[in-house]
Amino acid sequence: MDLDPTSLEGKTTREVLHKLIDYVVKSDEEMDEKTTRSGDQTDLNIYICDNEGYEIGTLDEWVTHLAESDRITGHAANYVSNHTFNEEVADDNVSLVTITTPSKGREDEFVFVTNDGYLWILTTIHSDWREKTIENFIKYLPSVERLYLSADHLEDLTERIRDSRISGFTAKYHAPNRERDATLTFSGAEPGDLQKAEDTFDAKPTRIEFDQKNSPTTAIQGANTNKGRLTMRSVRDGSEPKAVDTLLGLTEGYQELDRQSFSVEHPPVHDNLGNGFTVDGFTAVELTNPDRNTAEDLVGEIEESVLNGNQYRYGIRDGGRKIRVFDTEYDEVFDVAIEEPDIILYARDSTTALSLRSFVRQVYDELDSTYSLSKSQSPVAIQ
């Protein structure tokens, strides 16, 4: 991006977005060309992350933590040793971060913005290098996690965009009881194509592209993904203010929908009494109605597909009906109840959205993409 950090000083979030949108502004002629969505063009990408402790100006401290902590995996340590990091603070909530890859002679820039419990990371670098640099950095930071949307919420988010239509999508199907895995990619989608993919293959969208009009022509082209990333691909010259409004609306909507799914607003609190105890608070994340009626060994499937890495330690309880899970990455405990074929996650007193979201994402990615997602909660007292 070749940004001067001083150009971000004293800027509001709206002004920061406007400055970065300039990188994807197109002329009328460029917008009308069919190559607008080509893979080698410059896109503006925004990663939206749950932020449980990262502060602007503390990058060096976190890099040192990743390099020296005994609890950090070898992958994270290797990542830090193969890159150098620099943060230039522009304001209390904005900084310019550079990740250098000496072996490739690359310096890639990212704008970090902290915003009401969230961290936004904005960049224009190509997808291959996003994965090798910033996506790995986010993955290894213990206080930060990309947000996640269910398929229904991803569709809901996209439908909120005024004056827009779905112009393409990627939808996936994966279930342990079927031999079929499917990834459907549509470009130039027609109305109803996404619904057909869901009805025919039970494929759930993971990415939805949209075209937005600024009367009377298409002025903005972008995409929403279910893994905490928004993309602004093209903005017609003169439509920058509307593009900023769209991005602000999408980020706010993304955060709202993620909170609906994972925020632990009523963690259980134990109160010991003379002849017993009460538990005040109840939060459950429910994965229900998959593309199968039964699951002969759902606990075994979860062990094999979700709990099989270094992130989790666990114990099976209640005759195989409950799993007590310790997330070593976030240092949190939660319970998983098995009500075949449904999976219910129950927050405990140390549980936050970080560990619940991470577990659910792995269920969708590694076990079964056909589950529906909901959350129930109450400040109830259980005697």
Secondary structure, DSSP 8 states (H G I E B T S, - for coil): ----GGGGTT--HHHHHHHHHGGGEE-HHHHHSGGGG-TTS--EEEEEEEESS--TT-HHHHHHHHHH-TTS-HHHHHHHHT-EEEEEEEETTEEEEEEEEGGGTEEEEEEEEEETTEEEEEE---HHHHIIIIIHHHHH-TTEEE----HHHHHHHHHTSTTEEEEEEEEEE--TT-S--EEEEEES--TTHHHHHHHHH--EEEEEEEEEEETTEEEEEEEEESSSEEEEEEEETT-HHHHHHHHHHHHHHHHHHHHHHH--SS--EEEEETTEEEEEEEEEEEEE--S-S--TTHHHHHHHHTSSSSSEEEEEEGGGTEEEEEETTTTEEEEEEEETTEEEEEE-TT--HHHHHHHHHHIIIII-TT-EEEEEEEEEEE-
